[in-house]
Amino acid sequence: MPEAPPPVNLFTVQHPLVVGLTTSCDRLIQIRRNRLLALNQAPETDYVDLEAVNAELAFARRMFADNGWPVIDVTRRSIEETAFAIMKLCEQRHDATVTA
């Protein structure tokens, strides 16, 4: 469970296109360690703890699956590739509603 739970209205919006973004545990810890260093914060906290980060990622994957949200693994994707994948999902959704 993340320290800050998702907003409740995320689950009550009518017909949203919610896309889950995920990354590998190692990559997320690396990003978080860099953030802590940049902010001159303590380098060893639950924020970068392997078990805590794995639990957060598992929680996110479960939430995505439970809600039927598409998921994009951004571990090795550029921002442009990720944006393109989201645009394709929007396009597919639009096409499905037009033909329905």
C-alpha positions in Angstrom: 0.0 0.0 0.0 1.4 3.4 -0.9 1.9 6.0 1.7 -0.7 8.2 0.0 -3.7 6.2 -1.3 -5.2 7.0 -4.7 -7.9 9.6 -4.7 -11.4 8.2 -4.1 -12.8 10.0 -7.2 -10.5 7.9 -9.4 -12.9 5.0 -8.8 -16.1 7.0 -9.3 -15.5 8.9 -12.5 -17.9 7.7 -15.3 -16.1 6.0 -18.3 -12.6 7.3 -17.7 -9.6 6.1 -19.6 -7.2 5.3 -16.8 -3.9 4.0 -17.9 -1.6 2.3 -15.3 2.0 3.1 -15.7 4.5 0.7 -14.1 8.2 0.1 -14.0 10.6 -2.4 -12.6 11.4 -2.3 -8.9 15.1 -1.7 -9.5 14.4 1.2 -11.8 12.0 2.8 -9.3 14.4 2.5 -6.5 17.1 4.0 -8.6 14.9 7.0 -9.5 13.9 7.4 -5.8 17.5 7.2 -4.6 18.5 10.0 -7.1 15.6 12.1 -5.9 16.6 11.7 -2.3 20.2 12.6 -3.1 19.0 15.7 -5.0 16.9 16.8 -2.0 19.7 16.1 0.5 17.5 13.6 2.3 18.4 10.5 4.2 19.4 7.8 1.6 17.9 4.8 3.4 14.2 5.0 4.1 11.1 2.9 3.3 10.9 5.0 0.2 13.7 3.0 -1.3 13.3 -0.2 0.7 13.1 -3.2 -1.7 10.3 -4.9 0.1 8.3 -1.7 0.5 8.7 -0.8 -3.2 7.8 -4.3 -4.3 4.6 -4.1 -2.1 3.7 -0.7 -3.7 4.2 -2.1 -7.2 2.1 -5.2 -6.4 -0.6 -2.9 -4.9 -0.6 -0.9 -8.2 -0.7 -4.0 -10.4 -3.6 -5.4 -8.4 -5.5 -2.0 -8.6 -5.0 -1.9 -12.3 -6.2 -5.4 -12.8 -9.2 -5.1 -10.5 -10.4 -2.1 -12.4 -9.6 -3.4 -15.9 -7.2 -0.5 -16.7 -4.7 -1.0 -19.4 -1.1 -1.0 -18.2 2.1 0.3 -19.8 5.5 -0.8 -18.5 7.7 2.3 -18.8 10.8 0.7 -17.5 12.6 0.9 -20.9 10.3 3.3 -22.7 11.0 6.9 -23.5 8.4 9.6 -22.7 7.6 9.8 -26.4 7.0 6.0 -26.7 4.8 6.1 -23.6 2.8 9.0 -25.0 2.3 7.3 -28.3 1.1 4.1 -26.6 -1.4 6.2 -24.6 -2.6 8.0 -27.7 -3.1 4.6 -29.4 -5.3 3.5 -26.4 -7.3 6.7 -26.8 -7.7 6.1 -30.5 -8.8 2.4 -29.9 -11.3 3.5 -27.3 -12.7 6.2 -29.6 -13.0 3.8 -32.5 -14.8 1.3 -30.3 -17.3 3.9 -29.2 -17.9 5.1 -32.8 -18.6 1.6 -34.1 -20.7 0.5 -31.1 
